[in-house]
């Protein structure tokens, strides 16, 4: 019995040590950026295949969650253009946007594009790109996020919004549940033998 209890105790301590993670909290909330004029390869948003330059970009309003400390109109110091048609190039596109605020660096890497919509009507060209990537904030765990870029030729402006998505735990919770149930069953069998 003592041997079984010691074995179960060792298994539980090992499980507890396995679930200790040296990671910071995940990123929550979202941020919006705006600016322009946006430059594209064809000079026409309705036929473009590549964003060459985003122009002058700032944060738009106050962010939420992790981004709540970022003041509106904070300068976005780095933007990186990318090809979106026929496929994302380069993939991933690192630092689609990046800026510092209060000693903290915020950035976004573009990993995939799910929807591209573009056209013209009433003398105005438009472009909308939706996809996902990785949000980075100093002191936080990199977090999967979604984004949407909308641009139009009416004011030569664009807007960009990013927000976090849920990230699965990789099965650790299920593994710990299985370990716990196995330990209970082992203890039950040991008790029945005696």
MOFENZI-V733347 format. One record per residue. N is the residue number from 1. RES is the residue in one small letter. OMEGA is omega in degrees with one decimal (none if undefined). NEAR is the number of other C-alpha atoms within 8 Angstrom. Layout:
# MOFENZI-V733347
n:N res:RES omega:OMEGA near:NEAR
n:N res:RES omega:OMEGA near:NEAR
This chain:
# MOFENZI-V733347
n:1 res:x omega:-179.4 near:5
n:2 res:x omega:-179.8 near:5
n:3 res:x omega:179.9 near:6
n:4 res:x omega:179.8 near:9
n:5 res:x omega:179.0 near:9
n:6 res:x omega:178.4 near:8
n:7 res:x omega:178.4 near:8
n:8 res:x omega:178.3 near:10
n:9 res:x omega:179.1 near:8
n:10 res:x omega:179.4 near:8
n:11 res:x omega:-179.5 near:9
n:12 res:x omega:178.0 near:9
n:13 res:x omega:177.5 near:8
n:14 res:x omega:177.7 near:8
n:15 res:x omega:178.9 near:10
n:16 res:x omega:179.0 near:8
n:17 res:x omega:179.5 near:7
n:18 res:x omega:-176.8 near:7
n:19 res:x omega:174.7 near:7
n:20 res:x omega:-178.5 near:6
n:21 res:x omega:178.3 near:5
n:22 res:x omega:-179.5 near:4
n:23 res:x omega:179.1 near:6
n:24 res:x omega:178.9 near:7
n:25 res:x omega:176.3 near:6
n:26 res:x omega:179.7 near:8
n:27 res:x omega:178.1 near:14
n:28 res:x omega:174.5 near:10
n:29 res:x omega:-176.9 near:11
n:30 res:x omega:-178.7 near:13
n:31 res:x omega:175.7 near:13
n:32 res:x omega:178.3 near:12
n:33 res:x omega:174.8 near:11
n:34 res:x omega:-179.9 near:12
n:35 res:x omega:179.6 near:13
n:36 res:x omega:-3.0 near:11
n:37 res:x omega:178.8 near:10
n:38 res:x omega:179.3 near:14
n:39 res:x omega:178.4 near:10
n:40 res:x omega:-173.8 near:13
n:41 res:x omega:-176.8 near:10
n:42 res:x omega:-175.7 near:8
n:43 res:x omega:-176.6 near:7
n:44 res:x omega:-178.3 near:9
n:45 res:x omega:-175.7 near:15
n:46 res:x omega:179.9 near:10
n:47 res:x omega:-174.7 near:8
n:48 res:x omega:173.9 near:12
n:49 res:x omega:-173.2 near:11
n:50 res:x omega:169.7 near:11
n:51 res:x omega:-178.8 near:14
n:52 res:x omega:-176.0 near:11
n:53 res:x omega:179.6 near:10
n:54 res:x omega:-178.0 near:14
n:55 res:x omega:178.5 near:9
n:56 res:x omega:-173.3 near:8
n:57 res:x omega:173.9 near:12
n:58 res:x omega:172.3 near:12
n:59 res:x omega:-176.4 near:15
n:60 res:x omega:-176.6 near:10
n:61 res:x omega:-179.6 near:8
n:62 res:x omega:177.7 near:12
n:63 res:x omega:177.3 near:14
n:64 res:x omega:177.5 near:10
n:65 res:x omega:-179.5 near:9
n:66 res:x omega:-177.4 near:10
n:67 res:x omega:-175.1 near:12
n:68 res:x omega:-178.6 near:9
n:69 res:x omega:-178.0 near:7
n:70 res:x omega:179.3 near:10
n:71 res:x omega:174.3 near:10
n:72 res:x omega:179.1 near:9
n:73 res:x omega:172.7 near:8
n:74 res:x omega:-178.5 near:9
n:75 res:x omega:174.1 near:8
n:76 res:x omega:-168.8 near:13
n:77 res:x omega:-178.8 near:9
n:78 res:x omega:169.5 near:9
n:79 res:x omega:-178.2 near:11
n:80 res:x omega:176.8 near:12
n:81 res:x omega:-178.4 near:10
n:82 res:x omega:172.7 near:11
n:83 res:x omega:179.6 near:12
n:84 res:x omega:-178.7 near:12
n:85 res:x omega:14.3 near:8
n:86 res:x omega:178.1 near:6
n:87 res:x omega:178.5 near:6
n:88 res:x omega:178.2 near:13
n:89 res:x omega:-9.3 near:9
n:90 res:x omega:-179.2 near:7
n:91 res:x omega:-2.4 near:8
n:92 res:x omega:174.1 near:10
n:93 res:x omega:-177.1 near:13
n:94 res:x omega:177.7 near:8
n:95 res:x omega:172.8 near:12
n:96 res:x omega:168.1 near:13
n:97 res:x omega:178.7 near:12
n:98 res:x omega:176.4 near:13
n:99 res:x omega:177.0 near:11
n:100 res:x omega:176.2 near:10
n:101 res:x omega:179.0 near:9
n:102 res:x omega:180.0 near:5
n:103 res:x omega:-179.7 near:5
n:104 res:x omega:177.5 near:8
n:105 res:x omega:177.9 near:11
n:106 res:x omega:178.3 near:12
n:107 res:x omega:-179.5 near:12
n:108 res:x omega:174.4 near:13
n:109 res:x omega:-179.3 near:13
n:110 res:x omega:-178.1 near:14
n:111 res:x omega:-178.4 near:11
n:112 res:x omega:177.0 near:10
n:113 res:x omega:-179.8 near:11
n:114 res:x omega:-177.4 near:8
n:115 res:x omega:170.7 near:8
n:116 res:x omega:177.3 near:10
n:117 res:x omega:179.9 near:7
n:118 res:x omega:-179.6 near:11
n:119 res:x omega:180.0 near:10
n:120 res:x omega:177.5 near:9
n:121 res:x omega:178.8 near:6
n:122 res:x omega:179.2 near:4
n:123 res:x omega:-179.4 near:5
n:124 res:x omega:174.8 near:9
n:125 res:x omega:178.0 near:14
n:126 res:x omega:178.0 near:13
n:127 res:x omega:175.5 near:14
n:128 res:x omega:178.7 near:12
n:129 res:x omega:179.3 near:12
n:130 res:x omega:179.4 near:12
n:131 res:x omega:-178.3 near:13
n:132 res:x omega:-179.3 near:13
n:133 res:x omega:-175.8 near:13
n:134 res:x omega:175.8 near:12
n:135 res:x omega:178.5 near:14
n:136 res:x omega:173.1 near:13
n:137 res:x omega:-179.9 near:12
n:138 res:x omega:177.3 near:7
n:139 res:x omega:179.6 near:5
n:140 res:x omega:175.8 near:11
n:141 res:x omega:175.3 near:11
n:142 res:x omega:-172.3 near:10
n:143 res:x omega:176.3 near:12
n:144 res:x omega:-179.6 near:12
n:145 res:x omega:176.7 near:12
n:146 res:x omega:-179.6 near:12
n:147 res:x omega:171.7 near:12
n:148 res:x omega:175.0 near:11
n:149 res:x omega:173.7 near:12
n:150 res:x omega:179.9 near:11
n:151 res:x omega:174.6 near:13
n:152 res:x omega:-177.4 near:13
n:153 res:x omega:-176.8 near:10
n:154 res:x omega:178.8 near:7
n:155 res:x omega:-177.6 near:5
n:156 res:x omega:-174.6 near:10
n:157 res:x omega:173.6 near:13
n:158 res:x omega:171.3 near:13
n:159 res:x omega:-176.4 near:11
n:160 res:x omega:177.0 near:11
n:161 res:x omega:175.6 near:11
n:162 res:x omega:174.3 near:11
n:163 res:x omega:-177.0 near:11
n:164 res:x omega:172.4 near:13
n:165 res:x omega:179.2 near:8
n:166 res:x omega:-178.8 near:5
n:167 res:x omega:179.2 near:6
n:168 res:x omega:-176.8 near:5
n:169 res:x omega:176.5 near:6
n:170 res:x omega:177.0 near:4
n:171 res:x omega:-179.0 near:7
n:172 res:x omega:-179.8 near:8
n:173 res:x omega:179.1 near:7
n:174 res:x omega:178.9 near:7
n:175 res:x omega:178.8 near:8
n:176 res:x omega:176.1 near:9
n:177 res:x omega:177.8 near:8
n:178 res:x omega:177.8 near:8
n:179 res:x omega:179.5 near:9
n:180 res:x omega:179.3 near:9
n:181 res:x omega:176.4 near:8
n:182 res:x omega:179.1 near:8
n:183 res:x omega:179.1 near:10
n:184 res:x omega:179.0 near:8
n:185 res:x omega:177.4 near:8
n:186 res:x omega:178.1 near:8
n:187 res:x omega:178.5 near:11
n:188 res:x omega:-179.9 near:8
n:189 res:x omega:178.8 near:8
n:190 res:x omega:-179.9 near:10
n:191 res:x omega:-179.0 near:7
n:192 res:x omega:179.9 near:6
n:193 res:x omega:-175.3 near:5
n:194 res:x omega:none near:4
